[in-house]
């Protein structure tokens, strides 16, 4: 009899089928023969919880601590002796099984081997990795012998010995439209504990408190609540498929989920969170806005401008509960933390990008903040209210609203966001928004003269030409283009219409006729080759200052006289003027328009 059952997976949701299978597996002595094991000591289940450092993403919507809580409760209810081990994400590797085994060893102080361990795994690709190392495999949902057990008979789990023949996965039921990853699929790179760094201590559960036993549904049988189970045991669903049913609003997921999962999900309202994250139209699977953004350079740019941003807004900040929505890596909050007048305030950061949120948490742990009342949330504000009504004194947003416009549904999303901020602001409180903006008279047709000449008609950019290139290759390609050729490249990659036409003036070969807002759209985007495809998702000039004032007033805010549009002269002098000229269609020079906006919006006291 084996001493251990290694059960790797993300384990966001536990099922009744898993309970029945694991109970049968630990009772079986014929299929897991191991010399020297005591028949009175059933195997310990080692839950290797992969992606333990990820949460609030489409692939990993539930945090590790909640997953661990459900596993511990599951173990007590089912009378299973368990050890729970967190395993950080790793880059895709053929050595994923070895990395997981090393992570388990770093926590337990014991190296699992084929002599004392069977691996429970339903994903053929992952099972093959363990089988290649010599481990016997218990195929869980893919175990056709277990599925075919007659009703009323004691189910027996099947162990697949190492070798070329491995079980095929059962067909996955269809669910909501989204990309589905298998529970044990390797993900992005992250820290792996070594034996010298033991990491968190695993908790041991003994079988003294067996709790209620989970049932196994046979074809056509009803669920535990008396309803007919739409997914019979003949084709057991993998936990991820059950989770997708939850996200899709199908209440029958509860019949397949184990009571331990139901308890934790109900108490912590995880069902709502899972549905919001999985169905989020904006945030990608790994918790970012795009898969092409380099968050390192993004964070560095934000850090470099943090002092300028804070100097711009700090005189308008009201003490109390201060929220920075889209806080990046927390640089502005760190400056607010140093203000004596705000030492009694709560400083709260909200960040949707998992990479940046994790950096905020890390910095807090490293002592960046002296104020003990500093908190961070990983949330998408478009998914619903983050704070209760009338609870926030100051909301800060920097370079955020153009992203809400771009990744959401433009004015509809921006209006919903403004309404949410109004709702959570106390009467007399303030929303301070600093962002890019479009020029006044956005539709004005102008002549934009650029360095270089238009490419030949046969050399027009292919919108898909950059898809197969690395970020460095894309940057090198864009940097090699003249300013005029870069306009064509940008128009092909930009996610919004950008019409223009060549003036066809031999004395000015790079000149085009274009709307003023589109001219500024290109000129303020053209110098982001490192994040070219990511920036091409974002429209900077969707609203001009007058549009902003109308929106804020319509929502209910009073626009403070300190609000104004302004021009970033450094950008104009270093990135625009050396490469472009702006004029009317008949050739009269035009000055460069405003590029940014500062909005100070107050909720009236009598509201």
HELIX and SHEET records of a PDB file:
HELIX    1   1 UNK A   16  UNK A   27  1                                  12    
HELIX    2   2 UNK A   64  UNK A   78  1                                  15    
HELIX    3   3 UNK A   96  UNK A  108  1                                  13    
HELIX    4   4 UNK A  124  UNK A  132  1                                   9    
HELIX    5   5 UNK A  140  UNK A  142  5                                   3    
HELIX    6   6 UNK A  144  UNK A  147  1                                   4    
HELIX    7   7 UNK A  233  UNK A  235  5                                   3    
HELIX    8   8 UNK A  239  UNK A  247  1                                   9    
HELIX    9   9 UNK A  253  UNK A  256  1                                   4    
HELIX   10  10 UNK A  259  UNK A  268  1                                  10    
HELIX   11  11 UNK A  270  UNK A  278  1                                   9    
HELIX   12  12 UNK A  295  UNK A  313  1                                  19    
HELIX   13  13 UNK A  314  UNK A  316  5                                   3    
HELIX   14  14 UNK A  331  UNK A  337  1                                   7    
HELIX   15  15 UNK A  340  UNK A  342  5                                   3    
HELIX   16  16 UNK A  354  UNK A  365  1                                  12    
HELIX   17  17 UNK A  381  UNK A  383  5                                   3    
HELIX   18  18 UNK A  401  UNK A  407  1                                   7    
HELIX   19  19 UNK A  411  UNK A  424  1                                  14    
HELIX   20  20 UNK A  457  UNK A  459  5                                   3    
HELIX   21  21 UNK A  471  UNK A  479  1                                   9    
HELIX   22  22 UNK A  483  UNK A  493  1                                  11    
HELIX   23  23 UNK A  516  UNK A  525  1                                  10    
HELIX   24  24 UNK A  529  UNK A  531  5                                   3    
HELIX   25  25 UNK A  532  UNK A  535  1                                   4    
HELIX   26  26 UNK A  545  UNK A  555  1                                  11    
HELIX   27  27 UNK A  569  UNK A  571  1                                   3    
HELIX   28  28 UNK A  572  UNK A  576  3                                   5    
SHEET    1   A 7 UNK A 159  UNK A 160  0                                        
SHEET    2   A 7 UNK A 136  UNK A 138 -1                                        
SHEET    3   A 7 UNK A 117  UNK A 120  1                                        
SHEET    4   A 7 UNK A   4  UNK A   9  1                                        
SHEET    5   A 7 UNK A  44  UNK A  50  1                                        
SHEET    6   A 7 UNK A  82  UNK A  87  1                                        
SHEET    7   A 7 UNK A 204  UNK A 205 -1                                        
SHEET    1   B 7 UNK A 374  UNK A 377  0                                        
SHEET    2   B 7 UNK A 346  UNK A 350  1                                        
SHEET    3   B 7 UNK A 321  UNK A 325  1                                        
SHEET    4   B 7 UNK A 392  UNK A 398  1                                        
SHEET    5   B 7 UNK A 425  UNK A 436  1                                        
SHEET    6   B 7 UNK A 596  UNK A 603 -1                                        
SHEET    7   B 7 UNK A 557  UNK A 559 -1                                        
SHEET    1   C 7 UNK A 374  UNK A 377  0                                        
SHEET    2   C 7 UNK A 346  UNK A 350  1                                        
SHEET    3   C 7 UNK A 321  UNK A 325  1                                        
SHEET    4   C 7 UNK A 392  UNK A 398  1                                        
SHEET    5   C 7 UNK A 425  UNK A 436  1                                        
SHEET    6   C 7 UNK A 596  UNK A 603 -1                                        
SHEET    7   C 7 UNK A 564  UNK A 566 -1                                        
SHEET    1   D 4 UNK A 500  UNK A 502  0                                        
SHEET    2   D 4 UNK A 511  UNK A 515 -1                                        
SHEET    3   D 4 UNK A 445  UNK A 450 -1                                        
SHEET    4   D 4 UNK A 580  UNK A 583 -1                                        
END                                                                             
